[in-house]
Amino acid sequence: MSGCPFHASASVLPPSAAGPSSGGAADELDFLAELHDGANLARRRAAYGAALAAGRPAPFSAEELRHAARVGWRNHARCIGRLHWRGLDVRDHRHLDDADQIAASLREHLALAQNDGAVRPVMTVFAPPETAGGPVPRMINHQLCAYAGHRAADGAVRGDPKNVALTERALALGWNPPAERGRFDLLPWIIAGRDGRERLFPLPAGLVREVPLRHPDLPWFEELGLRWYAVPVIADMVFRAAGTDFPCAPFNGWYMGTEIGARNLADPDRYDQLPVIAEKLGLDRRRNRALWKDRALVELNVAVLHSFEREGVKIVDHHAASAEFMKFYERERSAGREVSARWDWIVPPLSPATTEVYHTPMREIARSPDFLTRAEVAAVK
């Protein structure tokens, strides 16, 4: 779920002025009506209300937590892949608040999600604060899988510039990187249990599945030595449901190819591979109007999709993802629900005008359950 600059369009409606927070205490419990009715719904609402009034976390049953997590995915305005929201596998690990326990659980999460290439959507929910604002376990990493950014004395970065600060944080905690620091060194996990102490967890060899990138028609592409990990597991967003924040609730879907090929490997402040590929293609880079960036970008994305398919790892192209979103959009409207969506996140960064989502009016609507960044949570407190 990487961001991109907002492109104004006459067809775009502005996000709700209310922002990402919920619309009120009653709205926080609306999801319960999809599971319960009658006296049982009234009883569960009363139980939730009593817990929240006392400053305790909402008393989710396992079934309620599962449904809340799925509805949170359904509500999330920045995700194009919500057609599959009912298929989210939710692991209820609210009883875990120790860093060692969380690390062991996350190793299981990653194995389940990778699923021998048949990537499955998984979410693991760890302990919330025992009282409002109390200590809570946290994952420091943005994703479970990420590559180090090694900054040299001259300021140059080898690896992913996005992760320089996290790399330095891991080194300060005692991480021993490879003797020869490379462009794709997997970072360890940094986890804080309820005690607040940050601890380092190096990744066992073979835990993270990676895909080496090749091109179907350009033999030299493999010599670039590019690769990417198979599954994006977001680890630092806050899952908010029923007035309760879960700051440690990692979740994943599967990749859309452009996330890797048009952002992670292409952006000038990331791996910046377009000049390299254009040079290998023999393109004239002296003039932007020669469209050398566009041509290099297409070949990079062809390589990403080809390589994931070749290795048997699930991935979706941006045309298929757009069609799936429109199917989700129509299903939600048929169910009487307006779709919350941010145009600048839903529209793919490659050939956007060729996708139906580009021409679709969208606006962000404040709803709960949802997934929030830590900055968004801090802004509404």
C-alpha positions in Angstrom: 0.0 0.0 0.0 2.5 2.5 -1.1 1.4 6.1 -1.6 1.7 8.4 -4.6 1.2 12.1 -5.3 -2.5 13.1 -5.6 -3.6 14.0 -9.1 -6.5 16.4 -9.2 -9.3 15.4 -11.6 -12.8 16.8 -12.2 -14.1 13.3 -11.5 -12.5 13.1 -8.0 -14.5 14.0 -4.9 -12.5 15.3 -1.9 -11.9 13.0 1.1 -14.2 13.4 4.0 -13.3 16.4 6.1 -13.8 14.2 9.1 -10.6 12.4 8.3 -9.9 8.8 9.0 -11.3 8.6 12.5 -14.7 7.1 13.3 -18.0 9.0 13.2 -19.0 8.4 16.9 -19.3 5.9 19.6 -22.5 4.3 18.1 -20.9 4.0 14.7 -18.0 2.1 16.3 -20.3 -0.9 17.0 -22.3 -0.9 13.7 -20.3 -4.0 12.5 -21.9 -6.1 15.3 -25.3 -5.8 13.4 -23.8 -7.9 10.6 -23.3 -10.8 13.1 -26.1 -10.4 15.7 -29.7 -9.3 15.8 -32.5 -8.8 18.4 -31.8 -9.3 22.0 -28.3 -10.8 21.3 -27.3 -7.6 19.5 -28.5 -5.5 22.3 -26.7 -7.7 24.8 -23.4 -7.5 22.9 -23.7 -3.7 22.4 -24.2 -3.3 26.1 -21.2 -5.4 27.0 -19.0 -3.4 24.6 -20.4 -0.1 25.9 -19.7 -1.1 29.5 -16.1 -2.1 28.8 -15.3 1.1 26.8 -16.9 3.3 29.5 -14.6 1.6 32.0 -11.5 2.3 29.8 -11.1 -1.4 29.0 -10.6 -2.9 25.5 -13.8 -4.1 23.7 -14.7 -7.7 24.7 -14.5 -9.2 21.2 -15.3 -12.9 20.8 -13.1 -14.7 18.3 -15.9 -14.6 15.7 -16.5 -10.8 16.3 -12.8 -10.0 16.0 -12.5 -12.0 12.8 -15.5 -10.1 11.3 -14.2 -6.8 12.5 -10.9 -7.3 10.9 -12.5 -8.3 7.6 -14.8 -5.3 7.7 -11.7 -3.1 8.4 -10.2 -4.4 5.2 -13.5 -3.7 3.4 -13.5 -0.2 4.7 -9.9 0.7 4.1 -9.9 3.6 1.5 -6.3 3.0 0.3 -6.6 -0.6 -0.8 -7.4 -1.7 -4.3 -7.7 -5.4 -3.5 -10.8 -5.4 -1.3 -12.8 -7.7 -3.4 -11.3 -10.5 -1.4 -12.1 -9.1 2.1 -14.2 -12.1 3.2 -11.1 -14.4 2.7 -8.9 -12.7 5.3 -7.5 -15.4 7.7 -7.6 -13.7 11.1 -5.4 -15.1 13.9 -6.6 -14.1 17.4 -3.4 -13.8 19.4 -4.6 -11.2 21.9 -3.2 -13.3 24.7 0.4 -12.6 23.5 2.2 -9.5 24.6 5.8 -10.7 25.1 8.4 -9.9 22.3 9.5 -13.6 22.1 6.0 -14.8 21.8 5.2 -12.2 19.1 8.3 -13.1 17.1 7.4 -16.8 17.1 3.8 -16.0 16.0 5.0 -13.7 13.2 7.3 -16.5 11.9 4.1 -18.6 11.7 2.2 -15.7 10.1 4.8 -15.3 7.3 4.8 -19.1 6.5 1.0 -19.1 6.3 1.0 -16.0 4.1 3.6 -17.2 1.7 1.8 -20.5 1.4 4.4 -22.0 -1.0 3.7 -19.2 -3.4 -0.1 -19.3 -3.3 -0.2 -16.2 -1.2 -3.1 -15.9 1.3 -4.4 -12.8 3.1 -3.5 -13.2 6.8 -3.8 -10.9 9.8 -2.5 -11.6 13.4 -4.0 -9.5 16.2 -1.9 -9.1 19.3 -2.7 -7.7 22.7 -4.4 -4.3 23.0 -3.7 -2.0 25.9 -5.2 -3.3 29.1 -6.6 0.2 29.8 -7.0 3.1 27.5 -3.6 4.6 26.7 -1.7 1.9 28.6 1.4 0.1 27.4 1.1 -2.2 24.4 3.3 -4.4 22.3 4.5 -2.8 19.1 6.3 -3.7 15.9 8.9 -1.1 14.9 9.4 -2.4 11.3 7.0 -1.0 8.7 6.8 -4.4 7.0 7.9 -7.9 8.2 10.1 -8.1 5.1 12.3 -5.2 4.1 15.8 -4.5 2.7 18.5 -2.6 4.6 19.7 0.8 3.6 23.4 1.0 4.3 24.7 4.6 4.4 28.4 5.1 3.6 30.6 7.8 4.9 30.2 9.8 1.8 26.3 9.7 2.2 25.7 7.2 -0.6 23.2 4.5 0.3 23.6 0.8 -0.7 20.3 -0.9 -0.6 16.9 0.7 0.1 17.2 4.4 1.0 13.7 4.2 2.6 15.1 2.0 5.4 18.3 3.9 6.4 16.8 5.0 9.8 15.5 1.5 10.6 18.9 0.0 9.5 20.7 2.3 11.9 18.3 1.5 14.7 18.9 -2.2 14.2 22.6 -1.7 14.2 22.4 0.2 17.4 20.5 -2.8 18.9 23.3 -5.1 17.9 22.4 -6.4 14.5 25.3 -8.0 12.6 24.7 -7.4 8.9 26.5 -9.5 6.2 30.3 -8.8 6.1 29.8 -7.5 2.6 26.8 -5.3 2.8 24.6 -5.7 -0.2 21.6 -4.1 -1.9 19.1 -6.7 -0.7 20.0 -7.6 2.9 16.9 -8.6 4.8 16.4 -6.5 8.0 15.8 -8.1 11.4 12.6 -7.5 13.3 12.5 -5.0 16.1 9.7 -5.8 18.5 8.7 -4.1 21.8 6.6 -6.2 24.2 4.3 -4.7 26.7 7.3 -3.8 28.8 8.3 -1.3 26.1 11.8 -2.7 25.7 12.9 -2.9 22.0 14.4 -6.3 21.1 16.1 -7.5 18.0 15.1 -10.7 16.2 17.3 -11.7 13.2 15.4 -13.7 10.5 16.2 -17.4 10.2 17.6 -18.3 6.8 14.9 -19.3 4.4 12.1 -17.7 6.3 11.5 -15.0 3.7 10.7 -16.1 0.2 12.3 -13.9 -2.4 11.8 -13.7 -6.2 14.9 -13.1 -8.4 13.9 -10.8 -11.3 14.3 -11.9 -15.0 12.8 -10.6 -18.2 11.1 -12.9 -20.7 12.8 -11.3 -23.7 15.9 -9.4 -22.4 18.6 -11.9 -21.3 20.8 -9.2 -19.7 18.1 -8.2 -17.2 19.0 -11.0 -14.9 22.5 -9.5 -14.6 21.1 -6.5 -12.8 20.8 -8.7 -9.8 17.3 -7.4 -8.8 14.9 -9.3 -6.5 12.0 -8.7 -4.2 10.3 -10.5 -1.4 7.1 -12.4 -2.1 4.6 -11.0 0.4 4.1 -7.5 1.8 3.1 -7.8 5.4 2.3 -4.4 6.9 3.4 -4.4 10.5 3.1 -0.9 11.9 -0.5 0.2 11.3 -3.1 0.4 14.0 -6.2 -1.7 13.7 -9.1 0.3 15.2 -12.4 -1.4 15.9 -15.1 -0.8 18.5 -13.3 2.0 20.2 -10.2 -0.1 20.7 -6.8 0.3 19.1 -4.6 -2.7 18.3 -1.2 -1.2 17.6 0.3 -4.6 16.8 -1.9 -6.3 14.2 0.2 -7.2 11.1 -1.7 -8.1 7.9 -1.0 -8.9 4.3 -2.6 -9.4 0.9 -0.5 -10.0 -2.2 1.4 -7.7 -4.4 0.1 -5.7 -7.3 3.1 -5.6 -9.7 3.3 -1.9 -9.9 4.1 -1.6 -6.2 7.4 -3.2 -6.9 8.0 -2.3 -10.6 6.7 1.3 -10.6 7.6 2.3 -7.1 10.0 0.3 -5.0 12.5 -0.4 -7.7 11.7 2.6 -9.9 11.4 5.7 -7.6 14.4 8.0 -7.6 14.5 7.9 -3.8 14.3 4.1 -3.7 16.2 1.8 -6.0 16.2 4.2 -9.0 16.6 1.5 -11.7 15.0 3.3 -14.6 18.3 5.0 -15.8 20.1 1.7 -15.5 17.5 -0.2 -17.6 17.2 2.7 -20.1 21.0 2.5 -20.6 20.9 -1.2 -21.2 18.1 -0.7 -23.7 20.1 1.8 -25.5 17.6 4.6 -25.1 18.4 8.3 -25.4 18.2 9.8 -21.9 19.1 13.3 -23.0 15.4 14.3 -23.5 12.4 13.3 -21.4 10.2 13.7 -24.4 11.9 10.6 -25.8 9.9 8.8 -23.2 12.9 6.7 -22.0 11.5 6.6 -18.5 8.2 5.2 -19.7 9.8 2.6 -21.9 12.2 1.5 -19.1 9.3 1.4 -16.6 7.2 -0.9 -18.8 10.1 -3.4 -19.2 10.8 -3.3 -15.4 7.1 -4.1 -14.7 7.1 -6.9 -17.4 10.1 -8.4 -15.6 8.3 -8.3 -12.2 5.1 -10.0 -13.4 7.1 -12.5 -15.4 9.4 -13.4 -12.5 6.7 -13.9 -9.9 4.7 -16.0 -12.3 7.8 -18.0 -13.2 8.5 -18.7 -9.5 4.9 -19.6 -8.8 4.3 -16.7 -6.5 0.9 -15.0 -6.6 0.8 -11.4 -7.9 -1.8 -9.3 -9.7 -1.3 -6.9 -12.6 -2.8 -3.4 -12.3 -5.4 -4.0 -15.0 -6.7 -7.1 -13.2 -6.6 -5.2 -9.9 -8.6 -2.4 -11.4 -11.2 -4.8 -12.7 -11.4 -6.5 -9.3 -11.9 -3.1 -7.6 -14.8 -2.2 -9.9 -16.4 -5.6 -9.1 -16.0 -4.8 -5.4 -17.4 -1.3 -6.0 -20.5 -2.7 -7.6 -21.0 -5.3 -5.0 -20.8 -2.8 -2.2 -23.3 -0.5 -3.9 -25.7 -3.4 -4.4 -25.4 -4.1 -0.6 -26.3 -0.5 0.1 -22.8 0.6 1.2 -21.0 3.6 -0.4 -17.4 2.7 -1.1 -14.8 4.7 0.7 -11.7 5.2 -1.5 -8.8 7.5 -2.1 -8.2 8.1 -5.8 -4.5 8.8 -5.3 -4.0 5.3 -3.7 -6.4 3.3 -5.8 -5.3 4.5 -9.3 -2.2 2.5 -10.4 1.1 4.5 -11.0 1.6 2.8 -14.5 -0.7 3.7 -17.4 -3.4 4.9 -15.1 -5.8 6.2 -17.8 -6.0 2.6 -19.3 -7.7 1.4 -16.1 -11.4 1.9 -15.2 -10.6 3.2 -11.7 -8.9 6.3 -13.2 -12.3 7.4 -14.4 -14.3 6.6 -11.3 -15.3 9.3 -8.8 -14.1 8.5 -5.3 -14.1 10.0 -1.8 -12.7 8.9 1.6 -15.4 8.3 4.2 -14.6 8.0 8.0 -15.5 4.5 9.1 -14.7 1.9 11.7 -13.3 -0.7 11.8 -10.3 0.5 9.8 -6.5 0.5 9.6 -4.8 3.8 10.6 -1.2 4.9 10.5 0.3 5.8 13.8 0.4 9.5 12.7 -3.3 9.4 12.0 -4.0 7.9 15.5 -1.9 10.5 17.1 -3.6 13.3 15.2 -7.1 12.4 16.6 -6.0 11.9 20.2 
